[in-house]
Amino acid sequence: MPRRRWLIPGLLFFSSTISYLDRQTLSVLAATLKTELGMTAAQYGYVVTGFLVAYGIGFWFSGRIIDRFGVHRSFALALAAWSAVAMLHALASNWKELLAFRFLLGLGESFATPAAAKVLAEWIPRRERALCTAVFSTGNFVGAMVAPPLVAGLSLRYHWSVAFLVTGACGFFLLAAWWMWYRPPETHPMLTTAERGYILAERGSQPVAFGRVSTWRLLGHPAALGFFCTRFLTDACSYFFVFWIPLYLQTARSFTLAEIGLFAWIPYLAADVGTLGGGAWSDWFVRRGWTPRRARLRLMLISAGLTPLTALAVRAGPAAVCLGLIAVVMAAQASWNNNLFTLTQESAPPQFVASVVAVSIMGGTVGGSISNLFLGGWIHQSGYTPVFTALAFLHLAAFFVVRFALNRADQKTP
């Protein structure tokens, strides 16, 4: 049977690439902007927090808008908005203006992941879903991987503002492709009758029941609350690696902007490997008779067992050893995130997928916002060692939270 449905994760791959390219542009330019705009480390932390606060606010409504009005129009409008705002970063003349632009960027990008979850739930059979989710998630780290050489090169050759203009403009090319090409599987002209029937038949039953959906009602459900709390704990680590690693390498490891362009992409390449490997391995278990939940949780436990290497990375002497350990941790974290995202999709009814995913990610943005609000001051006073150490065991704690929550949800489901 043709697998034309696999073109859909390819489209989602580019959406996540653009999203993280827009985020990572600021991270690569952090040291430059601190000098050019007169920012302190604490003020940079406020700028990062502004994005995360808006990102979290967006999840109060983005999932429900997507579920109600459809993913085609909702995501197109959001993509146009955040791409325009990404380009406006070039006009920032102080950290407060940069904060305002980051806040608007966070609102727009809050639609990206719930939209992807909705698309994957509609298009991809469950036995293929973790790998297809990995294809989408890989775009995150490809964007983060491309950003250091691209942004550093544009900034060194022209000006830092040019980097924001170029990366922001990329979203409009994706917008054109999305608007012309995306349709739900029920009506998409590229599908054969056989493949359309297979997709619709293999969407899978949903093991966790939800009633009428609102954000507060979802937070009262054990599964949704468990996903919220799990991401509250672990996304702080994700956002630290996205927003602070380039600055860490420059300030604590004495990397120049040119060296950031040469080497800072390596951990994100490792994250791509972790995402794809975790998704493929998880689906392999499902095809051999494991339940999807058991497969996703097994990969999450393995991944969580590697994250304590974070505490060793900051204490490593040579910069190359530190970078290598960060790469291993980011691969493990990416595998964790991919399987958690897949598990969340599979635990929600199809008509509420975007809403449930939005609530779970909102937990991550709350955790990330709180941590980044204090990170700048903490790093200024105590350095990076306490931060890396504090992040080392969050995933292991979160694993037991999500296991407990799903068991409670099973007891609640009639």
C-alpha positions as a printed Julia matrix, in Angstrom:
414×3 Matrix{Float64}:
   0.0    0.0    0.0
   1.37   3.49  -0.82
   2.48   5.56   2.15
   1.61   8.99   0.88
   0.45   9.79   4.4
   4.13  10.05   5.37
   4.32  13.31   3.43
   2.26  14.88   6.23
   4.95  14.41   8.93
   7.34  15.93   6.39
   5.23  19.07   6.26
   5.1   19.14  10.07
   8.88  18.71  10.15
   9.3   22.04   8.36
   6.83  23.75  10.68
   8.82  22.72  13.75
  12.09  23.64  12.02
  10.84  27.17  11.36
   9.49  27.47  14.9
  12.79  26.56  16.56
  14.85  28.56  14.09
  12.9   31.64  15.18
  13.45  30.77  18.85
  17.1   29.91  18.56
  18.02  33.1   16.7
  17.79  34.96  20.01
  19.84  32.31  21.83
  22.71  32.45  19.33
  22.74  36.25  19.48
  22.33  36.45  23.27
  25.88  37.6   24.01
  25.83  40.04  21.07
  22.49  41.53  22.12
  23.64  41.85  25.73
  26.37  44.15  24.44
  24.39  45.93  21.71
  21.25  46.54  23.78
  22.92  46.83  27.18
  21.19  43.77  28.68
  22.19  42.09  31.9
  21.9   38.32  32.43
  18.8   38.93  34.55
  17.19  41.04  31.8
  17.93  38.32  29.26
  16.16  35.93  31.62
  13.15  38.26  31.64
  13.11  38.28  27.83
  13.14  34.49  27.74
  10.46  34.36  30.43
   8.3   36.76  28.41
   8.25  34.31  25.54
   7.39  31.41  27.83
   4.65  33.29  29.68
   2.98  34.19  26.39
   3.52  30.64  25.14
   1.72  29.34  28.22
  -1.1   31.87  27.92
  -1.57  30.81  24.31
  -2.28  27.24  25.33
  -5.37  28.39  27.21
  -7.05  28.97  23.84
  -4.91  27.61  20.98
  -5.96  23.97  21.35
  -9.64  24.8   21.61
  -9.46  27.13  18.59
  -7.82  24.38  16.55
 -10.35  21.76  17.67
 -13.25  24.1   16.93
 -12.24  25.84  13.69
  -9.94  23.25  12.16
  -6.21  22.98  11.87
  -5.92  24.27   8.28
  -6.99  27.88   8.86
  -5.98  28.14  12.52
  -2.37  27.14  11.98
  -2.05  29.26   8.82
  -3.06  32.41  10.69
  -0.76  31.63  13.59
   2.2   30.93  11.3
   1.7   34.22   9.45
   1.5   36.13  12.74
   4.58  34.65  14.4
   6.71  34.95  11.25
   5.89  38.65  10.99
   6.72  39.18  14.66
  10.0   37.26  14.28
  11.05  39.74  11.61
  10.06  42.68  13.84
  12.79  41.64  16.3
  15.2   43.44  13.96
  13.72  46.76  15.13
  14.45  46.22  18.84
  16.58  48.98  20.36
  16.45  47.89  24.01
  15.62  44.82  26.07
  12.06  45.95  26.79
  11.21  46.13  23.09
  12.83  42.74  22.63
  10.69  41.43  25.48
   7.52  42.74  23.78
   8.39  41.02  20.5
   9.22  37.77  22.27
   5.88  37.88  24.06
   4.01  38.16  20.75
   6.15  35.4   19.25
   5.19  33.11  22.13
   1.48  33.69  21.53
   1.8   32.77  17.86
   3.98  29.71  18.37
   1.58  28.28  20.97
  -0.48  26.98  18.04
   2.32  24.9   16.49
   2.45  21.8   18.69
  -1.32  21.4   19.29
  -1.81  21.72  15.53
   0.79  19.03  14.89
  -0.82  16.74  17.47
  -4.19  17.18  15.77
  -2.72  16.42  12.35
  -0.84  13.33  13.55
  -3.91  11.96  15.35
  -6.0   12.41  12.19
  -3.46  11.13   9.67
  -1.18   8.52  11.28
  -2.11   5.0   12.51
  -0.97   4.31  16.06
   1.6    1.67  15.11
   3.44   4.37  13.09
   2.7    7.37  15.27
   5.78   7.57  17.5
   8.14   7.55  14.52
   6.03  10.1   12.64
   5.92  12.21  15.79
   9.7   11.91  15.87
   9.9   13.23  12.31
   7.92  16.28  13.44
   9.97  16.69  16.61
  13.24  16.32  14.72
  12.46  19.61  13.05
  12.81  21.31  16.43
  16.42  20.3   16.7
  17.18  20.78  13.01
  16.03  24.38  13.47
  18.19  24.69  16.58
  21.08  22.99  14.74
  20.87  25.21  11.66
  20.57  28.39  13.71
  24.15  28.67  15.08
  26.02  28.66  11.74
  23.28  30.56   9.88
  22.62  33.25  12.49
  26.27  33.68  13.44
  27.25  33.94   9.77
  24.6   36.55   8.97
  25.45  38.55  12.08
  29.19  38.52  11.45
  28.85  39.33   7.73
  26.05  41.89   7.93
  24.33  42.79  11.23
  22.41  40.98  13.95
  19.14  42.48  12.69
  19.58  40.76   9.33
  19.55  37.38  11.08
  16.08  38.09  12.5
  14.79  39.26   9.1
  16.04  36.18   7.26
  14.89  33.57   9.79
  11.5   35.24  10.22
  10.9   35.39   6.48
  11.32  31.61   6.17
   7.9   31.13   7.75
   6.11  32.72   4.82
   7.46  30.09   2.41
   6.04  27.38   4.67
   2.76  29.29   4.91
   2.31  29.13   1.13
   2.99  25.38   1.06
   0.68  24.72   4.0
  -2.24  26.69   2.61
  -2.08  25.11  -0.83
  -1.31  21.55   0.14
  -2.77  20.56   3.52
  -6.21  18.94   3.74
  -7.69  16.37   6.19
  -7.36  12.73   5.08
 -11.11  12.44   4.46
 -10.83  14.88   1.52
  -7.17  14.94   0.5
  -6.83  14.25  -3.24
  -3.41  12.57  -2.99
  -4.77   9.51  -1.14
  -5.93   6.33  -2.79
  -9.18   4.81  -1.59
  -7.26   1.98   0.07
  -4.87   4.22   1.99
  -7.67   6.56   3.05
  -9.6    3.59   4.41
  -6.53   2.3    6.24
  -5.9    5.68   7.91
  -9.49   6.06   9.04
  -9.7    2.45  10.28
  -6.38   2.48  12.16
  -6.66   5.73  14.1
  -7.11   3.6   17.2
  -9.41   3.56  20.17
  -8.71   5.95  23.03
  -8.15   4.36  26.48
  -8.69   7.48  28.62
 -12.13   9.1   28.66
 -12.64  12.86  28.85
 -15.89  14.71  29.26
 -16.72  18.11  27.85
 -13.43  19.95  27.42
 -12.36  23.22  28.97
  -8.95  24.03  30.36
 -10.08  23.92  33.99
 -12.08  20.74  33.44
  -9.1   19.05  31.82
  -6.87  19.99  34.74
  -9.31  18.12  36.96
  -8.76  14.89  35.03
  -5.93  12.68  36.38
  -4.36  11.99  32.96
  -4.37  15.59  31.75
  -3.16  16.85  35.13
  -0.43  14.19  35.09
   0.8   15.32  31.68
   0.68  18.95  32.89
   2.81  18.12  35.95
   5.21  15.92  33.99
   6.0   18.68  31.53
   6.12  21.22  34.37
   9.08  19.27  35.73
  10.96  18.36  32.55
  10.41  21.24  30.12
  12.53  23.48  32.33
  15.44  21.34  31.14
  14.35  21.63  27.5
  14.1   25.41  27.64
  17.41  25.71  29.43
  19.19  23.87  26.63
  17.4   25.9   23.94
  17.85  29.37  25.44
  20.96  29.19  27.61
  23.48  26.71  26.14
  24.94  29.1   23.52
  25.34  31.76  26.21
  26.86  29.18  28.59
  29.41  28.18  25.98
  30.36  31.8   25.38
  30.53  32.98  28.99
  31.63  29.86  30.9
  33.6   28.04  28.19
  34.99  31.12  26.36
  33.56  30.27  22.94
  33.56  33.1   20.39
  30.53  33.78  18.19
  32.37  32.1   15.32
  33.03  29.02  17.48
  29.34  28.95  18.44
  28.59  28.75  14.74
  31.08  25.9   14.32
  30.24  23.73  17.33
  26.96  24.68  19.06
  24.89  22.65  16.58
  26.38  19.34  17.74
  24.09  18.73  20.76
  21.06  19.46  18.59
  22.19  16.88  16.04
  22.38  14.39  18.92
  18.84  15.4   19.89
  17.68  14.54  16.36
  19.19  11.08  16.74
  17.48  10.66  20.11
  14.12  11.75  18.74
  14.17   9.41  15.76
  15.71   6.54  17.7
  13.24   6.84  20.55
  10.29   6.98  18.16
  11.46   4.08  15.99
  12.28   1.88  18.97
   8.93   2.63  20.6
   7.0    1.74  17.43
   9.1   -1.43  17.1
   7.81  -2.58  20.49
   4.22  -1.82  19.44
   4.56  -3.84  16.24
   5.74  -6.78  18.36
   2.66  -6.81  20.51
   3.38  -4.33  23.29
   0.6   -1.91  24.13
   1.41   1.63  22.94
   1.41   2.9   26.53
   3.88   0.28  27.72
   6.19   0.97  24.78
   6.17   4.75  25.29
   6.75   4.45  29.04
   9.63   2.01  28.61
  11.49   4.44  26.34
  10.76   7.29  28.73
  12.3    5.35  31.63
  15.44   4.53  29.63
  15.77   8.18  28.61
  15.27   9.45  32.15
  18.07   7.18  33.33
  20.58   9.08  31.17
  19.68  12.62  32.18
  21.76  12.68  35.43
  24.78  13.09  33.13
  23.83  16.77  33.18
  25.49  17.08  36.58
  28.73  15.65  35.14
  28.73  17.86  32.05
  29.13  21.13  33.93
  31.98  19.65  36.0
  33.9   18.26  33.01
  37.26  19.92  32.43
  37.71  19.95  28.66
  35.04  21.81  26.7
  34.81  18.91  24.23
  33.88  16.46  27.02
  31.29  18.89  28.34
  29.78  19.34  24.88
  29.72  15.56  24.38
  27.89  14.93  27.67
  25.39  17.68  26.88
  24.81  15.98  23.53
  24.03  12.63  25.24
  21.62  14.31  27.66
  19.89  16.19  24.85
  19.47  12.94  22.89
  17.9   11.29  25.94
  15.69  14.28  26.6
  14.54  14.35  22.97
  13.61  10.67  23.13
  11.7   11.39  26.36
   9.84  14.34  24.82
   8.91  12.41  21.7
   7.43   9.47  23.59
   5.67  11.73  26.09
   4.13  13.71  23.24
   3.0   10.5   21.53
   1.59   9.13  24.79
  -0.38  12.34  25.31
  -1.91  12.1   21.83
  -2.88   8.49  22.4
  -4.52   9.27  25.73
  -7.05  11.74  24.33
 -10.13  11.32  22.11
  -9.44  12.52  18.53
 -11.81  15.47  18.79
  -9.95  16.77  21.87
  -6.34  15.97  20.97
  -5.24  19.57  20.41
  -6.86  20.67  23.67
  -5.26  17.94  25.8
  -1.84  18.47  24.21
  -2.16  22.24  24.75
  -2.88  21.73  28.46
   0.13  19.43  28.83
   2.48  21.87  27.13
   1.05  24.69  29.22
   2.48  22.85  32.22
   5.89  22.94  30.57
   5.69  26.65  29.89
   4.67  27.35  33.47
   7.68  25.4   34.72
   9.94  26.99  32.13
   8.68  30.48  32.92
   9.27  30.1   36.64
  12.75  28.66  36.16
  13.86  31.26  33.6
  12.51  34.1   35.71
  15.16  33.28  38.32
  17.88  31.7   36.18
  19.61  34.93  35.22
  20.03  36.06  38.82
  20.95  32.56  40.0
  23.6   32.18  37.32
  24.96  35.67  38.06
  25.35  34.83  41.77
  26.34  31.15  41.72
  27.36  30.25  38.18
  26.05  27.38  36.08
  27.01  24.41  38.27
  23.95  24.54  40.6
  21.63  24.93  37.6
  22.99  21.89  35.74
  22.87  19.87  38.98
  19.27  20.83  39.73
  18.18  19.66  36.26
  19.82  16.24  36.56
  17.02  14.26  38.22
  13.84  15.97  37.05
  13.02  13.34  34.42
  13.22  10.44  36.86
  10.81  12.22  39.21
   8.5   13.05  36.31
   8.39   9.42  35.17
   6.8    8.33  38.42
   4.37  11.25  38.24
   3.06  10.24  34.81
   2.84   6.54  35.75
   0.81   7.4   38.85
  -1.46   9.75  36.9
  -2.25   7.21  34.19
  -3.0    4.54  36.78
  -5.41   6.96  38.48
  -7.04   7.71  35.13
  -7.53   4.0   34.48
  -9.32   3.66  37.8
 -11.55   6.63  36.95
 -12.45   5.4   33.45
 -15.6    3.22  33.52
